[in-house]
Amino acid sequence: MSRKFIYTNKDHPPKAIMSTIVGFISMISLVYAVYFTFANKGTALPRYGAVGLLITILSFVGLILGILSKSEPDRFYLFSYIGIIVNILVLTGVSLVLFAGAYGL
């Protein structure tokens, strides 16, 4: 059995890894905030609103980091794509929570 090796000096950009980490932290925080609001019979405490604001800010930062890391040449882009997708999903989740709160769903 012949093995073929490809040697490269490419690596993952640190911005992409940070974007992915920030995205997953934001997603976990959003899930916990929504869960605890449901556990509290739909009454959201002010700290959950503060967490929602921080989640939104972190997701925007993570999205910007993901986009900036995608523009770096000669890099692997897996974490860039994961970070962009996760942060967009978190921003969509926050938007859905705000939409549901505004229209009483």
DAHUQUI-V881922 format. One record per residue. N is the residue number from 1. OMEGA is omega in whole degrees, -180 to 180 (999 if undefined). NEAR is the number of other C-alpha atoms within 8 Angstrom. Layout:
n=[N:N]
omega=[OMEGA:OMEGA]
near=[NEAR:NEAR]
This chain:
n=[1:2:3:4:5:6:7:8:9:10:11:12:13:14:15:16:17:18:19:20:21:22:23:24:25:26:27:28:29:30:31:32:33:34:35:36:37:38:39:40:41:42:43:44:45:46:47:48:49:50:51:52:53:54:55:56:57:58:59:60:61:62:63:64:65:66:67:68:69:70:71:72:73:74:75:76:77:78:79:80:81:82:83:84:85:86:87:88:89:90:91:92:93:94:95:96:97:98:99:100:101:102:103:104:105]
omega=[-178:177:178:179:175:-180:-179:177:178:173:180:180:178:178:-180:178:178:177:179:180:179:179:180:175:179:-179:179:179:179:179:179:180:179:180:-178:175:176:179:179:178:174:179:-179:177:180:180:176:174:177:177:178:178:178:177:-180:180:180:-180:176:178:178:178:178:177:179:180:179:180:178:-178:178:-179:175:178:170:-173:-178:-179:175:180:179:180:179:-177:-178:-180:175:177:179:178:175:178:177:178:178:177:178:178:180:179:-178:-177:174:-179:999]
near=[2:3:4:4:4:4:4:4:4:7:6:11:11:7:11:16:12:10:18:17:9:12:15:10:8:13:11:8:10:14:8:8:11:8:8:8:13:9:7:8:6:7:7:8:7:6:6:10:9:8:11:11:8:8:12:11:8:11:15:10:9:16:13:8:12:17:10:9:13:10:6:8:4:5:9:9:11:7:13:16:10:9:18:14:8:12:18:10:8:15:11:8:9:11:8:8:8:8:8:9:8:6:6:5:4]
